[in-house]
Amino acid sequence: MTSSISGYKTVLKKVRQSRIDFAEKFYAFATFMSLIWQYCTVIYYPFVRSAISSFVTIADLLIWALAWVLLTIQKRDIKIQLKVVLPVIILFVLLLVKLVQAGSYSNDYFAPSRSIYQMYSLIYALFFGLAFRLLSDKTKRKLLFYFYIILTVTVLPSFVYVFIFKDAIRDEAPFYGIIDFQYIYSVIPLVGITIIILICGKLNKQLRLVMLLMVLTNTAIILVSNFATAMMFICFTVLLGLLIAKKVKLKKLLIAAIILLLAVILFRNLIAEIFFALERSNIFSVVMKHRLHDIGSIFSGEDFGWSFIARFNLMNYSWQAFLKNPIFGVSFDSANILGFHDTWFTLLGYSGIVGLVLVIITVALYLRLVTKQMENKYYAKSYLLMLSVVLLLSFFNPILSKSILMIALGIMPALSCYFEPDTKIEKSKRGKNVKYNRAYL
């Protein structure tokens, strides 16, 4: 009797394991197809602009949703995920109610569709990251390997257009075969975290090569893409990644930052002349020359720069809208104007303090969950530090887009699979434990 019960339990375990394996494989397939559609199709081929692209997008979403349901049911994780995402779902519903009340999907002054899409993007990215963490490390590594290939291939056609027309990426509408600004900002923090993995992780040759190519090609396209803010942040991200990988202490980072700031103050006129000299060269586009002149003017004290003033003006639009209704945000009508060139002031404008608090609660719950499951604390700290780059970037540009959030909240936490867990090894003779804070594959 006992043997028959144990045999029955063994069969049930095998059946359950086979279901989990199928759910993982199906989710891996759906995720891979979604990543291809999300990133390779930012290269705006005519197919993407055709009517059939809407059908493919809906089909992709339905397949991924089915894969998510199967995986989370088999892993018994649905309650945990819904608990994390619930605050943003509440905000999404509130915004939909506003949209219905306004009776206008979009207008020239305020785009309700953009605010709705931002919350949809955040919800999608959160579910994407929450489900991705359920995969085995072996499956994660395969997906991440192909993901790095996708990112490397995606940017290659853009180089052709940038060399022909320097403003191609900024004004991508007339062109096919180029990336857009959302792609540019999505890979900025990923470059830094990849540098950390390249230095600290023992990777196989194929993965190391693919990661290195991704860093080189994506850094290069950012540096020649006429996005001054992106160029500044990619340089900062690369430097931060190198410092974190070398385990430079926070105190030393702070001292270095203070020294750098003092050097900038002392040599600001020389720095300004460098930017003015770059402005006079012919290697940059007209737009980029304006940005270089702005930066030079800031260092020389002549002006604050029209681009930077414009950004603060857009923030002020959102702030003024927020003051009209600080609790729930303004209504979705043409009487209200929002800047939509940053994240937090715009969020305050269309959802008020209630919306901001709901977003912060959700992100905090998510980060607590994913970092707690990171068995290597060195990588967990590295991830949070690199995520601070995204936070800084959010004050200059809107980051509540699908591509940026999928990398920041989904891909980057999953990269912890390239680090072994912190372990305690007992010394044979002394009986003392030695803790290894950094681990390798």
Order of alpha helices (4+ residues) and beta strands (2+ residues): alpha-alpha-alpha-alpha-alpha-alpha-alpha-alpha-alpha-alpha-alpha-alpha-alpha-alpha-alpha-alpha-beta-beta
